[in-house]
Amino acid sequence: MTEHGFPVGLEMDVSYPDFQVSLTLLSTEQLRFEIKEGPFARTETVDIQVVPIGNGIFAVSWQEESDATVTNVQDYDHGVVFSFATLPGGQFLRMTGTMTITRPAHRISDDRPRRNKELVLEAMTSLFQNHDASAVERLYARDYIQHNPNIPQGREALQALVAGLAEHVFYEPGLIVAEGDLVAIHGRIRGWADEPLIAVDIFRVEDGRLAEHWDVLQSETAATAADSGVSMFDPEEGARRAHPEPAWSRATRPDPLHRDRQ
């Protein structure tokens, strides 16, 4: 895996309408292709240039021994390859093929969890901090599925809910975790009920938008001495997970208990 996430070592079959090609991503500078049948049948290793476009998409271009030039737009989120080729005689081809991974990359590079966490955080703060109902159309899928029985289905219902929020409703994000197309965020919302609520919201992301939502809510209870003073929610918990304190800092930090004993 390189610093920009190109899946070095990955092998795949790409099925176009008229033929199939096998690609091996040898490095960020070379790939090998094999076409077993048809007028383009051959095997060749070519020098490539890789340009990350974003969202798991890479532009990969090369020139072949025959002087044919090829540009692939490889979309790993959706499993498709858009190919544009100019043949030696000047014929220009536009093709769309589907990927079948036959061997994974040397190291897995999946940027979706980071991007999905950013999407969820933007949605929760836009809607429940800034009360921006217009963000719903941009961030939520048209056929958005809602599992909270107290909120009607669909994106329009969510827009109406946000537009009608009282001014004192305010959401504080905390810990956030993601895997694949799922994101869970721990937070506190004030003004939704008579007392603050602690929430775990779970979202499924599809095509860069929030497509489905589950949540669990419970009233916040203040920490007591009996439970060692551990609170239900700390707005700094997410920041500490994202930027954990280094061991050297903990080792050199003064011990408050030691100070109290002086």
C-alpha positions in Angstrom: 0.0 0.0 0.0 1.3 3.4 -0.9 0.8 6.7 0.9 -2.1 7.6 -1.4 -3.8 4.2 -1.0 -3.3 2.6 -4.4 -3.8 -1.2 -3.8 -0.4 -2.5 -4.9 -0.4 -6.3 -5.3 -4.1 -6.5 -6.2 -5.1 -8.8 -9.1 -8.5 -8.5 -10.8 -10.4 -9.5 -13.8 -12.2 -6.6 -15.6 -15.2 -7.7 -17.8 -15.9 -5.4 -20.7 -18.8 -6.0 -23.1 -16.6 -7.6 -25.7 -13.6 -9.1 -23.8 -12.0 -9.6 -20.4 -8.7 -8.4 -19.2 -6.7 -9.5 -16.1 -4.8 -6.7 -14.3 -2.0 -7.1 -11.8 -1.0 -3.9 -9.9 2.7 -4.5 -9.5 3.5 -1.1 -8.0 2.6 2.5 -8.3 4.8 2.6 -11.4 3.9 -0.7 -13.3 1.0 -3.0 -14.0 0.7 -6.2 -16.0 -2.3 -6.9 -18.2 -3.4 -10.1 -19.9 -6.1 -10.4 -22.6 -6.5 -14.1 -23.3 -8.9 -14.0 -26.3 -10.0 -11.8 -29.2 -8.2 -9.4 -31.5 -6.5 -7.7 -28.5 -5.1 -10.9 -27.0 -1.6 -10.4 -25.4 0.2 -10.0 -22.2 2.3 -7.0 -21.4 3.9 -5.1 -18.5 3.6 -1.3 -18.8 4.8 1.7 -17.0 1.9 3.6 -15.4 1.1 6.9 -13.8 -1.3 6.8 -10.9 -3.3 9.9 -9.9 -5.6 9.5 -6.9 -8.9 11.3 -7.6 -10.5 10.7 -4.2 -13.3 8.5 -2.8 -11.4 5.2 -3.6 -11.0 6.3 -7.3 -7.7 6.4 -9.2 -6.8 7.5 -12.8 -4.2 5.0 -14.2 -2.6 5.8 -17.6 0.0 4.1 -19.7 1.3 3.6 -23.3 1.8 0.2 -24.8 4.4 -1.3 -27.1 2.1 -0.8 -30.0 1.8 2.9 -29.2 -1.8 2.5 -28.0 -2.6 4.7 -25.0 -4.9 3.8 -22.2 -6.4 5.6 -19.3 -8.4 3.7 -16.7 -10.5 5.3 -14.0 -10.6 2.6 -11.4 -13.4 3.0 -8.9 -12.9 0.6 -6.0 -15.9 1.8 -4.0 -18.2 0.7 -6.8 -16.2 -2.1 -8.4 -16.1 -0.6 -11.9 -13.4 0.5 -14.4 -14.0 3.2 -17.0 -11.4 2.8 -19.8 -10.5 5.2 -22.6 -8.1 3.8 -25.2 -6.6 5.3 -28.4 -5.4 2.4 -30.7 -2.4 2.8 -33.1 -4.7 3.4 -36.1 -6.4 6.2 -34.3 -9.5 4.3 -33.3 -10.9 5.6 -29.9 -12.6 3.2 -27.5 -14.7 4.0 -24.5 -15.5 1.0 -22.3 -17.0 0.3 -18.9 -16.1 -2.9 -17.1 -16.9 -4.6 -13.8 -14.1 -5.7 -11.4 -13.8 -9.2 -9.9 -10.9 -9.2 -7.4 -8.9 -12.5 -7.7 -6.2 -11.6 -5.3 -6.3 -8.8 -2.7 -3.7 -6.1 -2.3 -0.6 -6.6 -0.2 -2.2 -4.4 2.4 -5.8 -3.4 2.6 -6.4 0.3 2.0 -9.9 1.3 2.6 -10.5 5.1 3.0 -14.3 4.7 3.4 -14.3 4.6 7.3 -12.6 8.0 7.5 -14.8 9.6 4.9 -17.9 8.1 6.3 -17.1 9.4 9.8 -16.6 12.9 8.4 -20.0 12.6 6.6 -21.8 11.5 9.8 -20.1 14.2 11.9 -21.1 16.9 9.3 -24.7 15.7 9.2 -25.1 15.6 13.0 -23.6 19.1 13.5 -25.4 20.6 10.5 -28.8 19.3 11.6 -28.7 19.3 15.3 -26.2 22.1 16.1 -26.8 24.6 13.3 -30.4 23.5 12.6 -29.7 23.6 8.8 -32.6 21.7 7.2 -31.1 22.4 3.7 -28.2 20.0 4.5 -30.6 17.0 4.5 -30.9 17.0 0.7 -27.1 17.1 0.3 -26.1 14.6 2.9 -29.0 12.0 3.0 -30.1 9.5 0.4 -33.4 10.2 -1.4 -34.9 6.9 0.0 -33.5 7.4 3.5 -34.6 4.6 5.9 -35.4 5.6 9.5 -35.6 3.0 12.3 -36.7 5.4 15.0 -40.5 4.7 15.4 -41.1 8.3 16.5 -39.8 9.8 13.3 -41.6 9.4 10.0 -39.8 7.7 7.0 -38.0 9.6 4.4 -35.7 12.6 3.7 -38.6 15.1 3.6 -39.8 14.1 7.1 -36.3 14.7 8.4 -36.1 18.1 6.8 -39.4 19.0 8.4 -38.2 17.8 11.8 -35.0 19.9 11.6 -36.9 23.0 10.4 -39.1 22.7 13.5 -36.4 22.2 16.1 -36.5 24.6 19.1 -33.5 27.0 19.2 -32.2 25.4 22.4 -31.8 21.9 20.9 -28.0 21.2 20.7 -26.0 18.1 19.9 -22.5 17.3 21.2 -20.6 14.6 19.3 -18.2 12.3 21.2 -16.7 9.0 20.3 -17.2 7.9 16.6 -16.2 4.5 15.1 -16.6 3.2 11.6 -16.2 0.0 9.6 -17.1 -0.7 6.0 -20.3 1.3 5.3 -21.4 1.6 8.9 -20.7 4.4 11.4 -21.6 4.7 15.1 -21.4 7.9 17.0 -21.8 8.5 20.7 -23.2 11.9 21.7 -25.4 14.1 24.0 -28.4 16.1 22.8 -29.9 18.8 24.9 -33.4 20.3 24.5 -34.8 17.2 22.8 -36.4 16.1 26.0 -36.8 17.6 29.5 -33.3 16.4 30.4 -30.2 15.7 28.3 -30.2 12.5 26.4 -27.2 10.3 25.7 -27.4 8.7 22.2 -25.7 6.2 20.1 -26.6 6.8 16.4 -25.8 4.2 13.8 -25.8 5.0 10.1 -25.3 3.1 6.9 -23.6 5.0 4.1 -24.4 4.4 0.5 -22.9 6.3 -2.5 -21.6 9.0 -0.2 -24.9 9.7 1.5 -26.6 8.6 4.7 -29.0 5.8 3.6 -30.2 4.2 6.9 -30.3 5.1 10.6 -30.8 3.4 14.0 -30.5 5.0 17.4 -30.6 4.2 21.1 -31.4 7.0 23.6 -31.3 7.1 27.4 -31.5 9.9 29.9 -28.3 11.3 31.2 -27.5 10.5 34.9 -24.9 12.5 36.8 -21.9 10.6 38.0 -21.7 9.9 41.7 -18.9 9.0 44.1 -20.3 5.5 44.4 -19.6 4.8 40.7 -16.1 6.3 40.9 -17.2 9.5 39.2 -17.3 8.0 35.7 -19.7 10.0 33.5 -22.0 8.6 30.8 -20.7 11.1 28.3 -17.6 13.1 27.8 -17.4 15.4 24.7 -13.6 15.0 24.7 -13.8 11.2 24.3 -13.7 11.3 20.5 -10.7 13.6 20.4 -8.7 11.5 22.8 -9.4 8.4 20.6 -8.4 10.3 17.5 -5.3 11.8 19.1 -4.3 9.5 22.0 -1.8 11.0 24.5 1.7 9.7 23.8 3.4 7.5 26.4 6.2 9.9 26.9 3.6 12.6 27.9 2.0 10.4 30.5 5.3 9.4 31.9 6.5 12.9 32.4 3.2 14.4 33.6 3.1 15.3 37.4 1.3 12.8 39.6 -1.6 14.7 41.3 -1.7 12.1 44.0 2.0 12.6 44.7 1.5 16.3 44.9 -1.3 15.9 47.4 0.9 13.7 49.6 3.5 16.5 49.9 
